Amino acid sequence: MAKETYSGKMSDILIRDAGVDSAALEAAEKKAATQGERLEKYLVEHGVVDADAMVLALAKYLGLAPLNIAHLTPHPHILELVPRELMKKQTVMPVARVGKMISVAVADPFDLPGLDELASATGLEVVPLVASEQAISDALGKLFTETTQGLDMEELMRDDSDVQILEDQDDEQSLDEMLETAEGAPVIRMVNMMLVEALRTGASDIHIEPMEKTVRLRYRIDGKLIERPGPPKNLQNAVISRIKIMSDLDIAERRIPQDGRFNIKALAKEVDLRISILPTVHGEKVVMRTLDKSSLSPSLAALGLDPYSEECMQHAITQPHGILLVTGPTGSGKTTTLYSCLQELNQPDVNIITCEDPVEYQLEGINQVQMHTEVGLTFASALRSILRQDPDIVLVGEIRDGETAEIAIKAALTGHLVSARCTPTVRPVR
């Protein structure tokens, strides 16, 4: 059975119930993706879909209740359950409470980190109700205006807490506190949501970037970074600690860079993730590279090259010796191209050895060597040893210095086929 995607199901509802033209919807999806904007918000702001029709479509798609809050005034005790700053930040409004559950009107029901932040702030289970963003903003503006009109001017004059001098604070947590917070259900769901979203959108990298007052979340999709709602600032350390636990890294060490990896299975895929953590002035920046083995082409023909490029590539990889240099910016497909060539050349009568840092995909039947610069195993030293292992084909994961380039060229001149990857750092002179 064909897998139903989000866009397909939502498109069907909008076309059938809201009368949206399919061509206009397709064009809007492309523009929203290019601008990194939520599709629902883009459709309403550009007049493709009426705000009320979008509320009904979202509610139907997610199985949630739609809500018209134009004439709704929540009880003051309900409004006190959610901090005013949080309501403004997320464009949400609490409307009712039953036991340990609180019903909240939300404009973006897909903002799972925001819903988790609401649950943490209220200590209650959040039941989202779909409402239009403009209606929620208008209702909040009206409520906040009414609550400030009755303030006593003398009381305001007596308040000397408007201005505070802030000093740098060392936001250190104990190891026990970090472990306890990182293992909390909201944090686990938040990290899992990030990973599933990356797999669903085909992102090659996930960036978690601490800013002064926020945490920015970006996905690299088709070579471009697309920003999405990030986790709340107060859960920054917990999210990073959770990723460290999954990667078997030291959660107590936040002063030096760390690298790790772990495997996940989601959306019927088994994916390796390579983790890089870098300390910055506002916290640790995390980049997770997704390595989906199912995305590797089984052969050069499956890469989808144009006929001329495929013919040139086939000619290059079938030569008995020489060097094949693959270059391009981050996310351009250098690794995918080289690994596809290796899979086509991987035969029982061929000895293939690679030196990589790190080994991104583990391929059966190929001898792969992981670099360890801290103990002296560099690309140059590994290449010298590999040439004594009777190789037919050698893959160099990265040519980073003149010594490695010299050894690779000498290997190519002495009867070996060398494939190498090189990321350009300067614009070539023409």
N, C-alpha and C positions, 0 to 999 in steps of 0.2 A: 504494500500500500504506500502511495506517495506521501511523504511527510508534509503536513500542513504547516506553513510558516506563518509568522505573525502578520507580515504584510499582506499575504494572500487572504487570510481570514478577515482582517480589518478592511481590506479593499472591498471584499464582497459585501460587507455590511454597509459601507459608505456608498457604494454604487447602487445597492438594492434599496436601502432605506432612506438615504439622504439625497439620492438623485445626482451623485457626483459623476462627471464624465470620466471615463477610464483613462483617456489620454491626458487630461488635465491632472488626474491623480498621479499618474506615472511620472509626469514632468515635475510635479511638486515633490515627489519622493526623492528624485535625483537632486533637486536644488536644496532640499532640507539636509540631505546627507552631505552635500558639498559644503554647506555652511555650518555643519555640526549642530543643527537645531532639531528639537523634537518635531517629528512629523505632525503631530496633532496641533501643536502650537502654530506651526508654519501654515497649516491649512486654514486655521481660523483667522490669523493675522492678515493673510493675503486674500481673504474672502472666498476661498475655494469651498469651504464648508461653514455653515452657520454655527455659531457657538452652541446653541441649544441642541442642534442636530449632532454635533460632535459629542456632547455630554451623553446623549442617548446611545450613540454608537459605541463609545468607550464602555458605558455601563453594560451594554449587551455583550460586547466582546469579552469583558472580564467577569461577567456574571455578578456585577455589583449593582447596588441600587442608585438610580440617578436622583439628584436633589436640586430643587429650585429654592435658593436661599434669599431671593429678592425681598421677601416680606417676613423672613425668619429672624427672631431676636432671641438668642440663647440666654438662659438664666445666668446671672452674674457669677454664681458659684461654678458653673460649667466653664466659663471663660477664664476663671482663676486657675484652672487645672493646667493650662498650657501657658508658658511664658509669652508675653506679648512679642518680644523680639523673634521668638521662634515662629509665631503665626505669620509675622510679616516676611521673615526670611523664606519660608516655604510656601507662602500663600495657602494657608490652611485655616480652618475655623472649627473648633469643637461645637457640637450641636446637642449632644445628649450623653448621659451616662447611665448604664444599667449594671449594677454590681461592679465587677472588676473590668468591665469593658467600656470604652469611650468611643462614640461615633464621631468621626471627623470628616468634614467636607474638604476634599483635596482636588487640586487642579491637575496634578500629575500622579496618577495612581501607580505608575511604573517606578517612582522614586522610592525604592526599597530602603536605601540608607536614611532617607528623610522619615519614613514611617518608623524605622527602628529608633531614630533619635526622639520621635514623639513618644514612643513606648518607654524609652529610658527616662525622659523628662517627667512623664506623668505616673510611671509605675503601673500603668494599666495596659490591657490588650487593646490595640487600636483597630477599629472597624472602619475602613475607608468608605466614603460615599462620594460619588463623582459629581462635581459641580464645575461650572465654567470659571476660568481664572479671573475674568473681569468681574463676575458677580461676587466672588469671594473678596476681591480687592475692594470693591465698592462697599460691601458689608463691613469689612474691617475698618475702612476709613470712617464710615458712619458711627460705628461703635466707639472707636477711639476718640473721635471728635466729641461725642456725647459725654464720655467719661472724663474729659479734660475741661469741659465748660464749667463744671461746678467747683474748680479748685479755688482755694482761698489765697489771694495775693499775698497776704501777710505770712501765710504758711510757706509760700514759695520763697519769700524774702529771708525767712529764717533758715532755709535749707542751704547749708554751706558745703554740700557734698557734690556740687555740679562738676567741679574740676578736681582731678586727682593727679598727682605726680607718680608715674609708674616707674618702678625700678626693674632692672633685668632680674628675672626669677629663674632659678634652676629647677626646671620641671621634671625632677627625678622621681621615679617611682621605685619602690622596693621590688625585688625579684618576685616575691610572693604576690604582690599586688598586680604586677604585669601578667603573671601566669594566670591568676584568677580572672582578670578582665579579658585576656586573650581567649580563654576557654568559654566565655559567655556566649549564650545562644545568639544574641544580636550580632556580635562580631563574626561568629562563624558563618551566619547567613549572609552577612555583608561581603565577606571574602569570597564565599561560594558564588554569590550573585555576580561579582566582578569576573570570575573565571568563566562562568556560563555565558555571560554577555560577550566576552572575548571570543569564545568558540562559536557563538551564534552569528556574530558579525564577521568572522574570519580575520580577526585582528592578529597581527604578528607580534605586537608588544603591548603591554599594559604599563602605564606610567602612573605612579602614586607620588605626588610632589607636594611636600609640606610648604605652605606659604605662611606668612606672619599670623593671619587670622583664619585661614581656611586650608583645606587640603584639596588639591586639584587632581582629578582623575581623567586621564586621557588614554585613548586607544589608537594605535597606529593601524589604519585600515587602508589598504591599497597605497601604502607609502605616505599617507597624510595622517597627522594627529588630529583626532576628533575628541572634543571635550564632552564629558558627561558629568552628571551630578556626583560630587565626591562625598566621601564619608565625613561626618562631623569632626570638627577639630578636636573635641574632647575625647574622641575615640582613635585619634591618630596613632598613639603608641600601641594601643591594643591591636589595631589592624596590622601594624608592622610586626608586632610580636607574634601574632597568629601566623603570618607568612614565614617568619623565622622558625617557628615550631614545625611547620610543614616541611621546611627545607633543611631541618636538623642543624640550624645555626645557633650561635650563642645569643640569646635574647638580652643578656646583661651587658653585652659589648655594643656601645653606640658611638664609639670614637673613631673606629677604623672601618674601611670598606670590607664587605663580606660577599662571598659568592656561594651559591648552592643550587640545588635542583630537586624537584620532586615530580611525581607522576599523578595524573588524575584520570578518571573515567567519567565522562559526561556526554550527553547528547549522542550516545552510541559511538563515541570516539575515545581512544586512549591517547592521551597527549602528555608529552614531556614538557616541563616548564623549567627554564633556566633563570635563576634569580640573581640579580645584582643589587646590592645595597650600598649606598654612598651617603656618608654624613654631610649634611648641609647646615646652614646657620639656623634654620627653623625646624630641624629634625632630619630623619633619615629618608632619603629619596629611594624608592624601589622601582626597578624596571623588571618586569617578568616577560621573557621571550617565550612564546608558545611554539612548540615544535610538534606539529601534527604529522605523524608518519603517513597517514592516509592521504595527505596532500602531495606527497612525493610522487612524481611521475614514474611509472615502472620502466619507461624507456624514453629515449630522446624524442621519438615520434609523438609521444603523448604530451610533450611540453606545449604544443600548440604554436610552434614557430612557423613563420611563413616559409614556403617551399625553398626559396633561395637560401635563407639562413639555416634551415635544417640540412640542406645539401652541403653547405660549407662546414657545419658542425660535424656531420657524419664523416666528411673527408678528414677533418682535423683529428678526431678521436681514433681513427683507424690507421693512423701513421705509426710506424714501428718505433719512432723516437721523435723528439721535439718537445716544445713547451706550449701549453694552452693556457693563456692568462685570461681569467674572467674578472671583470671589474665593473663597478657601478656603485651608486649610493646605497645607504642602509635600506633594507626592505625591497631591493630591486630584483632579488631572486638569484643571487650569485650561488648560494649554497644549494638551492633547489636544482639549479642547472648542473652544477658539478656532480651532485649525488645522482641525478638522473643519468648522466653520462657513465658514472661508475656502475650503476645497476645494469646498463646495457653491456658494458665491457666485462662484467663479473662472470667469468666462465671457469670451469674446473682446471683448465690448462693455463690460466693466467694468475700470476702472483701480484695482488694489489695491496699496497701498504699506504696508509695515510698518517700524517702528523697534524693534529688539530688542537686548538685551544679555544673553547672546549670541544669535545666530541659531541656534536649536536644530535645526530641520528646514528643509532647503532645498526649497522647493516650486516646481515648474515653473509659469511663467506669472505669478508674483507677484514684485513688486519689493521685495526685502528689504534693509534698511539696518542695518549693524552699528554699534553705538555705540562711540565712542572718546573717553572722557572726558578722556584725557591730552592730546588735541589740541583739546578744546573741543566735540566732537560729542556733546552730551548729548541726552536725550529732548526737552527743551524746544527746543533749537536745531534739532534734526532736524525736529520738528513744524512749526516756522515755515517751513522750506524745503519740506517735503512739501506744505504747503497751497498752495504756488505751482506744484506739479507737476500740477495739475488732477486730484486724486484723487476717486474715487467712494467708496472705502472705505479707512479708515486703521486699522491695528492698532498699538496702543501696547503694547510688551512688558511694561512695568511702570510704573505711576504711583507715583513715589517721593517727590514733593515737590509743594508747592502750585502752583509755576509750571507744571509739566507738567499738573497737573489743570486749571488755568485755561485753558491753550491747548487741551486736549482738549475741554473744555466749549464753548469758543468755536467750535471746528471743528464740533462737533455742532449748534450753533445756526445755523450758516451754510451748511447744506445738505450736510453730510457724515455718513456713517454711521461712527461711531468704535467700535471694539472695543478693550477694554483689560483688562489683568490687574492685579490688586492683591492682594498677600499681606497678610493682616491681621496687625498686630503688637500690637494691644490688643483687649480684649473690647469689643464695641459696647455702648453704654448704651441700655437699653430704657426 
